[in-house]
Amino acid sequence: MEVTIRRAVDSDEEIFIDFVLKLSEYNRTNHNNECKYDNYEFVINSIQRKAYETFDNRNEDIIIFIAEL
């Protein structure tokens, strides 16, 4: 299986956002229930907004890589 790593292009935005949200959900499953007292919908919305901002403002200092199998 060959892996290609490349810089993200504009058409990768939804893939990147989906990955960020799935990563957040995965991380949350590893938290104890007593740590889940927050408003998760608010948290997800904040993470999604920040991910869009990060993707839209990539430059020499913010580089997003995509790995393809």
PDB file as gemmi writes it, atoms N, CA and C in Angstrom:
CRYST1    1.000    1.000    1.000  90.00  90.00  90.00 P 1                      
ATOM      1  N   MET A   1       0.841  -1.171   0.000  1.00  0.00           N  
ATOM      2  CA  MET A   1       0.000   0.000   0.000  1.00  0.00           C  
ATOM      3  C   MET A   1       0.893   1.243   0.000  1.00  0.00           C  
ATOM      4  N   GLU A   2       0.684   2.097  -0.973  1.00  0.00           N  
ATOM      5  CA  GLU A   2       1.491   3.302  -1.118  1.00  0.00           C  
ATOM      6  C   GLU A   2       0.757   4.497  -0.531  1.00  0.00           C  
ATOM      7  N   VAL A   3       1.476   5.315   0.209  1.00  0.00           N  
ATOM      8  CA  VAL A   3       0.908   6.523   0.807  1.00  0.00           C  
ATOM      9  C   VAL A   3       1.522   7.734   0.125  1.00  0.00           C  
ATOM     10  N   THR A   4       0.666   8.658  -0.288  1.00  0.00           N  
ATOM     11  CA  THR A   4       1.108   9.920  -0.862  1.00  0.00           C  
ATOM     12  C   THR A   4       0.744  11.029   0.112  1.00  0.00           C  
ATOM     13  N   ILE A   5       1.710  11.850   0.438  1.00  0.00           N  
ATOM     14  CA  ILE A   5       1.467  12.987   1.327  1.00  0.00           C  
ATOM     15  C   ILE A   5       1.645  14.253   0.499  1.00  0.00           C  
ATOM     16  N   ARG A   6       0.624  15.117   0.592  1.00  0.00           N  
ATOM     17  CA  ARG A   6       0.655  16.344  -0.205  1.00  0.00           C  
ATOM     18  C   ARG A   6       0.042  17.485   0.594  1.00  0.00           C  
ATOM     19  N   ARG A   7       0.299  18.693   0.129  1.00  0.00           N  
ATOM     20  CA  ARG A   7      -0.328  19.869   0.740  1.00  0.00           C  
ATOM     21  C   ARG A   7      -1.808  19.884   0.395  1.00  0.00           C  
ATOM     22  N   ALA A   8      -2.619  20.333   1.328  1.00  0.00           N  
ATOM     23  CA  ALA A   8      -4.056  20.447   1.096  1.00  0.00           C  
ATOM     24  C   ALA A   8      -4.332  21.519   0.046  1.00  0.00           C  
ATOM     25  N   VAL A   9      -5.326  21.256  -0.768  1.00  0.00           N  
ATOM     26  CA  VAL A   9      -5.806  22.224  -1.762  1.00  0.00           C  
ATOM     27  C   VAL A   9      -7.249  22.593  -1.383  1.00  0.00           C  
ATOM     28  N   ASP A  10      -7.769  23.614  -2.026  1.00  0.00           N  
ATOM     29  CA  ASP A  10      -9.098  24.118  -1.667  1.00  0.00           C  
ATOM     30  C   ASP A  10     -10.168  23.031  -1.645  1.00  0.00           C  
ATOM     31  N   SER A  11     -10.094  22.089  -2.555  1.00  0.00           N  
ATOM     32  CA  SER A  11     -11.115  21.033  -2.615  1.00  0.00           C  
ATOM     33  C   SER A  11     -11.019  20.035  -1.454  1.00  0.00           C  
ATOM     34  N   ASP A  12      -9.992  20.130  -0.625  1.00  0.00           N  
ATOM     35  CA  ASP A  12      -9.833  19.247   0.541  1.00  0.00           C  
ATOM     36  C   ASP A  12     -10.510  19.796   1.795  1.00  0.00           C  
ATOM     37  N   GLU A  13     -11.113  20.957   1.707  1.00  0.00           N  
ATOM     38  CA  GLU A  13     -11.642  21.614   2.911  1.00  0.00           C  
ATOM     39  C   GLU A  13     -12.610  20.720   3.683  1.00  0.00           C  
ATOM     40  N   GLU A  14     -13.591  20.142   3.025  1.00  0.00           N  
ATOM     41  CA  GLU A  14     -14.591  19.328   3.733  1.00  0.00           C  
ATOM     42  C   GLU A  14     -13.959  18.075   4.338  1.00  0.00           C  
ATOM     43  N   ILE A  15     -12.989  17.493   3.662  1.00  0.00           N  
ATOM     44  CA  ILE A  15     -12.275  16.330   4.198  1.00  0.00           C  
ATOM     45  C   ILE A  15     -11.549  16.724   5.480  1.00  0.00           C  
ATOM     46  N   PHE A  16     -10.882  17.861   5.457  1.00  0.00           N  
ATOM     47  CA  PHE A  16     -10.157  18.350   6.626  1.00  0.00           C  
ATOM     48  C   PHE A  16     -11.122  18.609   7.788  1.00  0.00           C  
ATOM     49  N   ILE A  17     -12.242  19.280   7.524  1.00  0.00           N  
ATOM     50  CA  ILE A  17     -13.205  19.583   8.580  1.00  0.00           C  
ATOM     51  C   ILE A  17     -13.759  18.295   9.161  1.00  0.00           C  
ATOM     52  N   ASP A  18     -14.111  17.349   8.310  1.00  0.00           N  
ATOM     53  CA  ASP A  18     -14.632  16.064   8.776  1.00  0.00           C  
ATOM     54  C   ASP A  18     -13.616  15.352   9.658  1.00  0.00           C  
ATOM     55  N   PHE A  19     -12.350  15.352   9.261  1.00  0.00           N  
ATOM     56  CA  PHE A  19     -11.298  14.719  10.049  1.00  0.00           C  
ATOM     57  C   PHE A  19     -11.166  15.375  11.423  1.00  0.00           C  
ATOM     58  N   VAL A  20     -11.175  16.694  11.459  1.00  0.00           N  
ATOM     59  CA  VAL A  20     -11.040  17.421  12.724  1.00  0.00           C  
ATOM     60  C   VAL A  20     -12.192  17.063  13.661  1.00  0.00           C  
ATOM     61  N   LEU A  21     -13.410  17.020  13.144  1.00  0.00           N  
ATOM     62  CA  LEU A  21     -14.574  16.689  13.975  1.00  0.00           C  
ATOM     63  C   LEU A  21     -14.526  15.243  14.455  1.00  0.00           C  
ATOM     64  N   LYS A  22     -14.134  14.326  13.590  1.00  0.00           N  
ATOM     65  CA  LYS A  22     -14.025  12.921  14.001  1.00  0.00           C  
ATOM     66  C   LYS A  22     -12.931  12.733  15.041  1.00  0.00           C  
ATOM     67  N   LEU A  23     -11.847  13.461  14.902  1.00  0.00           N  
ATOM     68  CA  LEU A  23     -10.776  13.390  15.895  1.00  0.00           C  
ATOM     69  C   LEU A  23     -11.265  13.890  17.250  1.00  0.00           C  
ATOM     70  N   SER A  24     -12.036  14.961  17.258  1.00  0.00           N  
ATOM     71  CA  SER A  24     -12.594  15.477  18.501  1.00  0.00           C  
ATOM     72  C   SER A  24     -13.528  14.460  19.144  1.00  0.00           C  
ATOM     73  N   GLU A  25     -14.387  13.847  18.345  1.00  0.00           N  
ATOM     74  CA  GLU A  25     -15.303  12.837  18.873  1.00  0.00           C  
ATOM     75  C   GLU A  25     -14.537  11.639  19.432  1.00  0.00           C  
ATOM     76  N   TYR A  26     -13.497  11.219  18.731  1.00  0.00           N  
ATOM     77  CA  TYR A  26     -12.672  10.112  19.216  1.00  0.00           C  
ATOM     78  C   TYR A  26     -12.021  10.465  20.552  1.00  0.00           C  
ATOM     79  N   ASN A  27     -11.452  11.661  20.631  1.00  0.00           N  
ATOM     80  CA  ASN A  27     -10.814  12.077  21.880  1.00  0.00           C  
ATOM     81  C   ASN A  27     -11.815  12.108  23.026  1.00  0.00           C  
ATOM     82  N   ARG A  28     -13.028  12.551  22.742  1.00  0.00           N  
ATOM     83  CA  ARG A  28     -14.048  12.637  23.783  1.00  0.00           C  
ATOM     84  C   ARG A  28     -14.407  11.257  24.319  1.00  0.00           C  
ATOM     85  N   THR A  29     -14.380  10.242  23.486  1.00  0.00           N  
ATOM     86  CA  THR A  29     -14.719   8.898  23.965  1.00  0.00           C  
ATOM     87  C   THR A  29     -13.707   8.392  24.988  1.00  0.00           C  
ATOM     88  N   ASN A  30     -12.531   8.976  25.006  1.00  0.00           N  
ATOM     89  CA  ASN A  30     -11.506   8.559  25.961  1.00  0.00           C  
ATOM     90  C   ASN A  30     -11.531   9.356  27.261  1.00  0.00           C  
ATOM     91  N   HIS A  31     -12.477  10.284  27.382  1.00  0.00           N  
ATOM     92  CA  HIS A  31     -12.608  11.063  28.619  1.00  0.00           C  
ATOM     93  C   HIS A  31     -13.566  10.363  29.569  1.00  0.00           C  
ATOM     94  N   ASN A  32     -13.315  10.516  30.856  1.00  0.00           N  
ATOM     95  CA  ASN A  32     -14.238   9.989  31.858  1.00  0.00           C  
ATOM     96  C   ASN A  32     -15.544  10.768  31.793  1.00  0.00           C  
ATOM     97  N   ASN A  33     -16.622  10.130  32.207  1.00  0.00           N  
ATOM     98  CA  ASN A  33     -17.931  10.792  32.167  1.00  0.00           C  
ATOM     99  C   ASN A  33     -17.960  12.078  32.976  1.00  0.00           C  
ATOM    100  N   GLU A  34     -17.239  12.129  34.084  1.00  0.00           N  
ATOM    101  CA  GLU A  34     -17.240  13.352  34.898  1.00  0.00           C  
ATOM    102  C   GLU A  34     -16.551  14.525  34.193  1.00  0.00           C  
ATOM    103  N   CYS A  35     -15.836  14.239  33.119  1.00  0.00           N  
ATOM    104  CA  CYS A  35     -15.192  15.296  32.330  1.00  0.00           C  
ATOM    105  C   CYS A  35     -16.082  15.780  31.184  1.00  0.00           C  
ATOM    106  N   LYS A  36     -17.247  15.182  31.027  1.00  0.00           N  
ATOM    107  CA  LYS A  36     -18.130  15.505  29.911  1.00  0.00           C  
ATOM    108  C   LYS A  36     -19.322  16.354  30.365  1.00  0.00           C  
ATOM    109  N   TYR A  37     -19.068  17.337  31.181  1.00  0.00           N  
ATOM    110  CA  TYR A  37     -20.136  18.190  31.686  1.00  0.00           C  
ATOM    111  C   TYR A  37     -20.402  19.393  30.792  1.00  0.00           C  
ATOM    112  N   ASP A  38     -19.634  19.538  29.731  1.00  0.00           N  
ATOM    113  CA  ASP A  38     -19.757  20.713  28.862  1.00  0.00           C  
ATOM    114  C   ASP A  38     -20.917  20.568  27.882  1.00  0.00           C  
ATOM    115  N   ASN A  39     -21.205  21.639  27.193  1.00  0.00           N  
ATOM    116  CA  ASN A  39     -22.203  21.640  26.126  1.00  0.00           C  
ATOM    117  C   ASN A  39     -21.459  21.207  24.870  1.00  0.00           C  
ATOM    118  N   TYR A  40     -21.539  19.924  24.550  1.00  0.00           N  
ATOM    119  CA  TYR A  40     -20.715  19.387  23.470  1.00  0.00           C  
ATOM    120  C   TYR A  40     -21.069  19.982  22.116  1.00  0.00           C  
ATOM    121  N   GLU A  41     -22.320  20.325  21.910  1.00  0.00           N  
ATOM    122  CA  GLU A  41     -22.697  20.964  20.642  1.00  0.00           C  
ATOM    123  C   GLU A  41     -21.958  22.294  20.480  1.00  0.00           C  
ATOM    124  N   PHE A  42     -21.844  23.056  21.569  1.00  0.00           N  
ATOM    125  CA  PHE A  42     -21.090  24.311  21.538  1.00  0.00           C  
ATOM    126  C   PHE A  42     -19.619  24.037  21.241  1.00  0.00           C  
ATOM    127  N   VAL A  43     -19.079  23.012  21.880  1.00  0.00           N  
ATOM    128  CA  VAL A  43     -17.673  22.650  21.671  1.00  0.00           C  
ATOM    129  C   VAL A  43     -17.436  22.276  20.207  1.00  0.00           C  
ATOM    130  N   ILE A  44     -18.295  21.434  19.651  1.00  0.00           N  
ATOM    131  CA  ILE A  44     -18.156  21.008  18.256  1.00  0.00           C  
ATOM    132  C   ILE A  44     -18.265  22.198  17.312  1.00  0.00           C  
ATOM    133  N   ASN A  45     -19.215  23.091  17.570  1.00  0.00           N  
ATOM    134  CA  ASN A  45     -19.363  24.280  16.729  1.00  0.00           C  
ATOM    135  C   ASN A  45     -18.110  25.147  16.775  1.00  0.00           C  
ATOM    136  N   SER A  46     -17.519  25.280  17.953  1.00  0.00           N  
ATOM    137  CA  SER A  46     -16.289  26.063  18.103  1.00  0.00           C  
ATOM    138  C   SER A  46     -15.124  25.410  17.367  1.00  0.00           C  
ATOM    139  N   ILE A  47     -15.017  24.099  17.501  1.00  0.00           N  
ATOM    140  CA  ILE A  47     -13.950  23.371  16.817  1.00  0.00           C  
ATOM    141  C   ILE A  47     -14.116  23.484  15.309  1.00  0.00           C  
ATOM    142  N   GLN A  48     -15.342  23.346  14.840  1.00  0.00           N  
ATOM    143  CA  GLN A  48     -15.603  23.444  13.406  1.00  0.00           C  
ATOM    144  C   GLN A  48     -15.284  24.843  12.877  1.00  0.00           C  
ATOM    145  N   ARG A  49     -15.692  25.860  13.606  1.00  0.00           N  
ATOM    146  CA  ARG A  49     -15.413  27.246  13.190  1.00  0.00           C  
ATOM    147  C   ARG A  49     -13.905  27.488  13.129  1.00  0.00           C  
ATOM    148  N   LYS A  50     -13.175  27.025  14.143  1.00  0.00           N  
ATOM    149  CA  LYS A  50     -11.720  27.209  14.171  1.00  0.00           C  
ATOM    150  C   LYS A  50     -11.050  26.425  13.036  1.00  0.00           C  
ATOM    151  N   ALA A  51     -11.564  25.246  12.722  1.00  0.00           N  
ATOM    152  CA  ALA A  51     -10.998  24.445  11.633  1.00  0.00           C  
ATOM    153  C   ALA A  51     -11.183  25.143  10.289  1.00  0.00           C  
ATOM    154  N   TYR A  52     -12.371  25.714  10.074  1.00  0.00           N  
ATOM    155  CA  TYR A  52     -12.597  26.472   8.831  1.00  0.00           C  
ATOM    156  C   TYR A  52     -11.648  27.665   8.753  1.00  0.00           C  
ATOM    157  N   GLU A  53     -11.502  28.386   9.870  1.00  0.00           N  
ATOM    158  CA  GLU A  53     -10.586  29.542   9.895  1.00  0.00           C  
ATOM    159  C   GLU A  53      -9.163  29.105   9.580  1.00  0.00           C  
ATOM    160  N   THR A  54      -8.731  28.027  10.200  1.00  0.00           N  
ATOM    161  CA  THR A  54      -7.376  27.526   9.977  1.00  0.00           C  
ATOM    162  C   THR A  54      -7.180  27.139   8.520  1.00  0.00           C  
ATOM    163  N   PHE A  55      -8.142  26.416   7.962  1.00  0.00           N  
ATOM    164  CA  PHE A  55      -8.021  25.985   6.565  1.00  0.00           C  
ATOM    165  C   PHE A  55      -8.005  27.182   5.626  1.00  0.00           C  
ATOM    166  N   ASP A  56      -8.882  28.129   5.862  1.00  0.00           N  
ATOM    167  CA  ASP A  56      -8.994  29.290   4.972  1.00  0.00           C  
ATOM    168  C   ASP A  56      -7.806  30.243   5.083  1.00  0.00           C  
ATOM    169  N   ASN A  57      -7.044  30.148   6.169  1.00  0.00           N  
ATOM    170  CA  ASN A  57      -5.916  31.066   6.380  1.00  0.00           C  
ATOM    171  C   ASN A  57      -4.566  30.368   6.283  1.00  0.00           C  
ATOM    172  N   ARG A  58      -4.515  29.224   5.603  1.00  0.00           N  
ATOM    173  CA  ARG A  58      -3.224  28.543   5.510  1.00  0.00           C  
ATOM    174  C   ARG A  58      -2.256  29.381   4.669  1.00  0.00           C  
ATOM    175  N   ASN A  59      -1.005  29.322   5.069  1.00  0.00           N  
ATOM    176  CA  ASN A  59       0.058  30.087   4.420  1.00  0.00           C  
ATOM    177  C   ASN A  59       1.384  29.388   4.710  1.00  0.00           C  
ATOM    178  N   GLU A  60       2.479  30.102   4.663  1.00  0.00           N  
ATOM    179  CA  GLU A  60       3.782  29.475   4.946  1.00  0.00           C  
ATOM    180  C   GLU A  60       3.894  29.011   6.389  1.00  0.00           C  
ATOM    181  N   ASP A  61       3.121  29.610   7.299  1.00  0.00           N  
ATOM    182  CA  ASP A  61       3.166  29.245   8.708  1.00  0.00           C  
ATOM    183  C   ASP A  61       2.116  28.202   9.083  1.00  0.00           C  
ATOM    184  N   ILE A  62       1.073  28.081   8.293  1.00  0.00           N  
ATOM    185  CA  ILE A  62       0.003  27.119   8.535  1.00  0.00           C  
ATOM    186  C   ILE A  62      -0.093  26.214   7.318  1.00  0.00           C  
ATOM    187  N   ILE A  63       0.453  25.032   7.446  1.00  0.00           N  
ATOM    188  CA  ILE A  63       0.440  24.088   6.334  1.00  0.00           C  
ATOM    189  C   ILE A  63      -0.354  22.855   6.753  1.00  0.00           C  
ATOM    190  N   ILE A  64      -1.285  22.453   5.930  1.00  0.00           N  
ATOM    191  CA  ILE A  64      -2.097  21.269   6.185  1.00  0.00           C  
ATOM    192  C   ILE A  64      -1.712  20.216   5.146  1.00  0.00           C  
ATOM    193  N   PHE A  65      -1.393  19.038   5.625  1.00  0.00           N  
ATOM    194  CA  PHE A  65      -1.028  17.944   4.744  1.00  0.00           C  
ATOM    195  C   PHE A  65      -2.151  16.919   4.688  1.00  0.00           C  
ATOM    196  N   ILE A  66      -2.313  16.332   3.536  1.00  0.00           N  
ATOM    197  CA  ILE A  66      -3.289  15.269   3.317  1.00  0.00           C  
ATOM    198  C   ILE A  66      -2.515  14.008   2.942  1.00  0.00           C  
ATOM    199  N   ALA A  67      -2.829  12.902   3.597  1.00  0.00           N  
ATOM    200  CA  ALA A  67      -2.226  11.609   3.259  1.00  0.00           C  
ATOM    201  C   ALA A  67      -3.277  10.796   2.500  1.00  0.00           C  
ATOM    202  N   GLU A  68      -2.874  10.265   1.377  1.00  0.00           N  
ATOM    203  CA  GLU A  68      -3.764   9.461   0.552  1.00  0.00           C  
ATOM    204  C   GLU A  68      -3.199   8.067   0.376  1.00  0.00           C  
ATOM    205  N   LEU A  69      -4.077   7.088   0.504  1.00  0.00           N  
ATOM    206  CA  LEU A  69      -3.669   5.703   0.244  1.00  0.00           C  
ATOM    207  C   LEU A  69      -3.947   5.361  -1.194  1.00  0.00           C  
TER     208      LEU A  69                                                      
END                                                                             
